[in-house]
Amino acid sequence: MRNFALVWMVVLVSIAFIAFPAAGQDKQLAQIQWALNVPDKQQPSVEERKGPIHIPGSSKTYTAAEIDDLTNPPDWFPDEHGAVPSIVQHAKGGALACGSCHLMSGHGHPESASLAGLPVEYLVRQMADFKSGARKDPERMTAIGKALSDEDARQAAEYFASLKPSTWIKVVEKNTVPKSYVATRGRMRLPLGKDTEPIGQRIIELPEDVARATSRDPHSGFVAYVPAGSIAKGEALVKTGGSGKTIACVICHGDDLKGIGDVPRLAGLHPAYIVRQLWYFQGDLYSGSSSALMKRVVPKLNLDDMIAIAAYAASLAP
């Protein structure tokens, strides 16, 4: 328990240091705080889970502390995947276990990323860029990349690439959405009571089942609420470039956005993740060779464009 508490303390301090904007910082950073999954300062009272925890269809049981342990994530359905590399299931040095954020299924949560079925060489290259500093992640991956050996990075990449992606996110256009907050533990956005609020310039991703999602259940997905009209607008940008607004995404990512060669898929990814990456590409967080093409794609995109592209991509079958 002591090690578990220490891990969470390090994670929360890191988030507070890098994710909250400094006074006078770029105005747009404040506009995309919802996509960064920064924990809310005011947290509702939540009853602690006690005793053994079960999820539908699994014979496994874990305690709440075991589920929340970022160094040894639960594996609810071990028969659904092949042999798991040590680094995916257990922390090593300064690197947290990959499965703690990305799940053993590779589906991930909105605050992390979906890795299932992504090309091996793409994943290896991203980890190399995190290690070198060519790709920076304001939350967690920069530190993990620097702590990870090349061999562990490749083993993790081969494992996640071997997993079959499946539909994990339901995209719904709504102008009014459930009120929500980002929890301190886990950085997941969760519903807050039964009240609603305008969606504004945001994408709000919420678990279909809070208890199962916070238990890291790889069978319980998410609903992504996006502004009305986003999907159609995103389709136009993705397929045509929006009359010079950008370069058509389908040229590199394929007509169905399922990827081509070692160019990753966008279809079925968490839309909040896609918005984060587009915004990062506009800034100085990507400088590796793999970012060269994207740097030409993003300069003219505004936040509405990013939301639309993300909404459309997330609505497609992976």
N, C-alpha and C positions, 0 to 999 in steps of 0.2 A: 504493500500500500504506500510505503514511503517513496519508493521509486516512481510509482504511478503519480503521486501528488507532485513530485519534482518535475516529471515530464510535462504535466499540465501547466505548472508555473512557468516553465521555460517557454512553452508555446504561447501562453497568454501575454507574457511580457513582450515576446517578439511581435505579436499582432499589434499590441498597443504602440510599439515603437515605430513600426513601419506603415501600418495600414491607415492610421488616423492622419488626416491632412494637417499640416502646420498652418498657422495663421498666414493669410495672404497667398497661400499656394493656389495653383491653377484652379480656377472656378469649376472647371469640368470635373475635377476629381470629386468634389462634393456631390456632383450630379450623378456619379456612378457608384456612390458608396453602397447602394443596394446590391450591386453586382460583386462587390468585394467581400460580402458576408462578414462585415465587421460587427462584432457583438454589440448589442445595444447597452448603453450605460445603465438604463433601468431594466431590471430583469424581474419578471413575475415570479411569484412563489410557486415552486414546483415540488410536488411530493416525491421524495426519494424512493426509488424502487428497491424492494427488499425481497430476499429469498431467491430461489432459482427462477430463471426467466426462460420461457419457451416461446417458439414461434411456430406457425402452422407448417406442417409437413416435415419438420425436423425432429430427429430423436435426441438432439443435443440439448443441453441446458448450460446456461452461464449465469453468473451473478452480474449485477450492474457494474461492479468494479472491473470484472473481466471484460465486459463488453466495451467499456470506455478506455481500456488500457491500450494506448497507441503502440506499445511495444510487442503485444501479442494479440492480434485481433481474433475475434471468433470466426470459426469456419463452420457455418451452420449446415452446409451440404457438401461434405468432402467427396462424395461419390459423383458430383457433377463436374469435376475438373480433374486434370492429370496431376502428376507429382508437383508439389509446390516448392519452389526454391526457398531456402532458409530466409533470405532477405524479404520475401513477400509476406511471410508469416511471423517473422521475429525481427526485432530491432537489432542493429549491428553497429557498434560504435556510436557515431552521432547521427546515424540514419534510422528513422522510424520504420516500422514494418510497412511495406507498400500497401498491404491489404487493409490496414487500419483506415485509410482514407479512400482508397480506390475499390475496396471490397474484394473479397476473394473471387468474385465474378467479374471484376474489372469494370462494373457499371459506374462506380463512383457516385458521389453526391454533388449537389450544385456548388458546394464550396470547394470541391476538388475537380476531378475530371474523369470522363469515361475513357478507359484504355483498351477495352476488349476489342480484339481484332485489328488493332492498329498495326502498321507495318513494323517489323523488327528494327530495320535500319533507321526508320524515322524515330522510334523511341530511343534507340542507342544514341542517335545524334543529339536529341534533346537533352539527355542526361549529360553528354559530353559538354554541351553548351552551358548547362547549369554549373558544371564543375569549373569551366574556364571563365565564367562570368559573362559569356556572350549572350546568354539568356538569363534574365533576372526574374525572380518571383518574389513579390513583396510579402508573401505569407510564409512559405515553408520550403519550397523546392530548391532554392539556392543553397541553403545549408545542407540539405540532404544530398544534393548532387556533389558537393565538395567532400562529403564524408563517405560517399559510396565508391567502392572499387570498380574498375572497368568490368571485371568478371561478374560481380554482383549485378551491375547495371544490365549487362547482356542477358544474364539468366532471367532477370525480372522481365526484360523486354520480350524474350522468347515465350515466357509463360503467358503474359497478357495478350500477345499476338495470337496465341493458340486458342484463346477463348472466343466463343461465338457471340457477337453482340445481338441483342434483341431489343424490342421496343420497351423503353424504360420511362419515357416521358410522354404525357398527354398534353398537347398544346391547346389552350382554350383562349379565344379572344373575348376579353371582358373590359369594360370601362370602370367597373366597380369590383373590388376584390376583398377577400377577408383581411381584416387587420392582422398584422403579423409582427414578429420580432426575431432577431437573430440571437440564438442562445449562446451563452458564454461557453458552455461545454459542448464541443463539437462544431460550433460555428454554423449550425444548421438553422435555416429560417423556419419558424413554426407558427401556426395560427395563434392569435391572441384573442380569446373569447369568441363571441358570435357577431361582433360588429363588423361593418364593412367601411371602405374608404375608396376614393378615386385612385386608379392605378397610376395616373400621371405618366411621366417618362420613365417607366420601370418595367421590368419583368419580375413577377413574383412567383417563385417556385416553392411549392409546399408539398410535404409528403402526402401520399394517399392515405397512409395510416401512420400517425405519429409514433405510436409505441413500437411498431415494427421497424420503421425507418431509423429511429434512435437506437434500436437494437442491432443495427447493421444487417438487417434482413435483405439478402440479395434478390428476393422475390417480390419486394414491395417498392413500387416506383413512385413517381412524382407527377404532379400537375403543374404545368407552367402557364400562368396567366399572362397574356400579352395584350397590348392595346388593340382595339378594334381596327381592322384594316392592315395590320402588320404583316400577316402572312402573304397577302397578295402583293403588297409593296416589296416585301423581301424577295418574292419569286422574280419580280421584274428586275431587281438589282442583281440577283444571282445569275439570271439567264441572259440578260442583255447589257448589264453594266449601268443601266439607268441613263442612257444618252450622255455618256462621258463622265458620269458621277464616279464610276469605278471601272474596274476590269471584270468582265463576267467571271464569276467564281467557277463555273462549269468547265472552263478551259483547262484548269489544272486539277480540280477536284472531281471532275466527271459529271455527266449529265444528271445523274441521280445523287450527286454529292457523296458517293460512297468511296471516293478516293481512286487514284490512279498510280500504280507503282508504289513508290515510297511517299507519295503525297497523301496525307491522312484524309480519312472521311470527315465530313461535317454532319452528315445525316444522323439524326438521333442523338446528337451530343446535347449536354445541358446548355440551354440558351444563355444563362448567366455566364457560363464559362466562355462561350463564344464572344460575348460582348467584352469581357475582360481582356481577351486576347487581342481583339481588334483595337481596343483602346491602348493596350500596351505597345502594339505595333506602331501606333501613331507617335508614341513617345520614344524614350531611349532605353527601354528595357530589353530590346532585341537588337543584336548586332551581328549575329552569326550568319554563316553563308545561307542557311535555310530561310532566313528572313528577307533576303534580297528581293525576291519577287513580291512578298507581301508589303514591303515598304512602298512599292509602286501602286498598290491597290487601295491603301487606306487614307491618303492625305485629304481627300475631299469628303470623306464620310463624316456626317454628324451623328449625334447620339441616336436620333430617330432612325437613321439608316442602319446603324449597328443593331438596334433592337429588331428592326424588320428582317435583316439578314439572319439574325440568330433565331427569330421566331419561325421563319420558313425552314431553315435547316433542321431545327429541332423537331419540326412536324413530320419530317420524312422518316420512313423506315430505315433503320441502319443496315 
